[in-house]
Amino acid sequence: MRKITPVLINSQIDIVDIETSEPLDFSNKNQNKQLPYINMKAHCIGFLHGNKITQFILMPNESETAYIEEVQKFITDEIGLDSNHQLTQFYSFNKDMESLGILHYFGIGIQVNELQPFKGKGWSKDKFFNQLYERTKAGEQILCTEFLDSMTRDDTPSLAIPLMFKEKKHNIVLDHNINCLLKELAIYDNTALLQKGHKVDSKGWLLE
């Protein structure tokens, strides 16, 4: 199923975010980084492009093959080439999740750039966004109404998404996916602000 949601914000980058219907296994720290993504069930994927969000989600009565083919066609024919017919560069908070997920599940190799302001223990997407959210609540003009409204539509943690699939609560999965895309755009747009006061090495890791 495809769903298109107009947004008031006009993104200057293409952001992609995947939701999985089964948890990923990262228990083996010594394994090849691609292994958790090889059998990923990327049963929901969303794209923020310009001023709209396009989402695809595998519904119980839908063919998985048809779902995969629809996403493949969207990436290659609708969003995959820019005005100069060059392959679009996508962005995500964790490039491995999206680039390897799209490669192994949808069979397409795309370039995904990481939009984390820096890497460090505990610095999740939510932690970065919550800094912006709290500063906005304190009176700073950082986040617009659309970002704040997205917070009220979704309070589902990422780890609970496989359960939402199992319980067939697909609207919750879609709302969570929209929230993730908007959070990532807010983080990208405020990278300099989030980096301020932190020392980062040449590889993007936070220096304690």
Secondary structure as UniProt FT lines:
FT   STRAND          2..6
FT   STRAND          14..19
FT   TURN            29..30
FT   TURN            33..34
FT   HELIX           35..38
FT   STRAND          44..49
FT   TURN            50..51
FT   STRAND          52..57
FT   TURN            60..61
FT   HELIX           64..73
FT   HELIX           74..79
FT   TURN            83..84
FT   STRAND          89..92
FT   HELIX           95..101
FT   HELIX           102..106
FT   STRAND          111..114
FT   TURN            121..122
FT   HELIX           125..137
FT   TURN            138..139
FT   HELIX           145..153
FT   HELIX           158..160
FT   HELIX           161..166
FT   TURN            167..168
FT   HELIX           170..189
FT   HELIX           191..195
FT   TURN            196..197
FT   TURN            202..203
FT   STRAND          205..206
//
